[in-house]
Amino acid sequence: MIKIFSLLVFLLPSFFANSQTTDPIITNANDTIYTVVDSLATFPGGRPAWIKHVEKNLNPNVGVENGAKTGTYNVAIRFMVMKDGTLKDFQPETKYGHGFEQEVIRVLKLSPKWIPAKKNGANVNSFIKQTQTFIISFG
């Protein structure tokens, strides 16, 4: 019997507080990307809505289908949430293979526009990191 569990770990606020020291990091007219913001970009409806989105769209069997062994796979994807809520520039920070990173990116691309980060009351472009944990257990 194959047991596959998918556990969501939503946004980690410490990512922004500890990973970047400059603000902003890119400064081209409308393309400024902020690393320090007043409020983080979020999925519309918050964590409960994100969990429903993942449950509806994520293929939890992707690892097994691609030869992953028993274990826990904490997949991390870094991407930009633009000030209009669109997502772009998906960059896997893990390299497990077995289709894990591609599956998380696929689910992110299926999401509606996010609520962008805010700085000084205005919507701004920002980086965000999304993690998804796949637990594969046979037995």
C-alpha angles and dihedrals in degrees: 000000000000120000117193122181128185117199122187122220106187126199120337106211092197088067090076097037096052109026105060131041103181129070123227106016100189122033115188111136102269095007099073109139116202126209096183114053138164093234128015124239111261141188110259108264092023128242097336091055091046091052090052090049091051093046090051098045112023119097102217090188095062094102095048090046088055099045103266115162127226110294149087118287116193103195118197125193124184118203144153126257106203122216089257090056097253119135125227146152098047111196121182111223092190127056107201093136117199088112095286098124093042091051093053091048090049091053091047090052090053092056122103119247112300127229102261126232117266131221121180089350095304130107111252139182114257144167120245135182122220121193128196123185121212116193116193119192128169118199 
